[in-house]
Amino acid sequence: TPVVLPGPAAGELAAAVGAAVDNVRKHAGERARAWILVEDEPEAVTVSIRDDGPGFAPGRLGEAEQAGRLGVSQSIRGRLLDLGGTAELYSVPGEGVEVELRVPRKGS
């Protein structure tokens, strides 16, 4: 079933999903698998990208940002913030990463 969002919001959400999948390719390892779930809710569209790679340590994203590597903060979080949405990343070393992207329907 199609999930309908206005063109600009759909484009930015798709770009953020692409950036998250690129991160799986770059950081999770050759054998890692990824799953994408789309939830079409009345108030928002939520996309979750989960992988079974090595994950990352707490504080790692902040360290990367301070070192000038802005992929997550700009390519993922920045896109969603511009739409009034959110991008949350969860990871436990050894247990992969989950990225949850949420775009509100109102205002998008």
N, C-alpha and C positions, 0 to 999 in steps of 0.2 A: 504494500500500500504506500503510495507517495506520502512524504512528509513535506508539507507546504510551508515555506517561509518566504517573505519578500526577497527578491533577488539579491540585494546587497548583503542582507543578513545570511542568506544561504551561502553566498560566496565566501564570506569571512569565516563562517562555521566550517565549510569544506576545507578552506586553507588551514585552519587550526587543526582539523583532523589529520590533514596531510602532514603537517609539521610533527604531530605526535607519532604518526606511523613512521616518518623518517627517523625520529629518535629511536624507535624500536630497532630499525635497520642498523643504525650507527652504533648503538650502545648495548643492545641486549644480547648480541652474539648470533652467530650463524644458525644455530639450532633453535633459537627462540621462536615462539609462536605468539601471535597477537589475535585478539578478538575485539570486535566492534559491536556495540549494542546501541541502538537508537530508540529512545523513548519519546513518543509523540503524545504529550500531555496537553490538556486544555490551556494551561498558563505558560508552558515553556516546551522547548525541545532540548532533550539531554542526550548527549552522545558520550559513551564511555569507551575508552580504548584501554585494554588490559593486556599485559604481556607476561610471559613466564621466564623472563631473563633474570639477571643477577640483582636487579634493583639498585638502589643507591642509599648512601648513608644519610642520616639526618643532617641538615645544614649544607648539603652538597649543592643544591640549587643556588643558595645565597652566595656560596664561594664562587661558583661559576659566574654569576652576575657581577660580583665585585672584580673578577678577573677580566671582565669585558665580553664574556660569552653570553649574549642576550637572547639566544634562541627561544627559551621557554618564556621569558618575560615579555618579549615582543611578538614572536611568531605565534604564540599560543595565548598567553594571558592578555596581552595588549589588544589583540583582535576582539576577544570576548568582552573586555571592559568597555571598548568603544561602542559595543552594542547594548550595554547595560547588563551583560551577562557575567558569568564567573567561569574560571578554570581552576580546578583543584587537582593537585597531584599528590598521590599517596604511594609510599614505597617503604618496604622493609628489606634490608639487605638479604639476598638469597631468595626473596619471594616475589620478584618482579615489580612492576609499576602499574598503577592505574591512573589514568587521566580522565577527569570528569568535566565535560564542557556543557554549560547550560546557557541557553539563549531564551530570554523571555519573549513571549509573543507580543505583549503590549509594548509598543514603542520600537519594535524591530522592523 
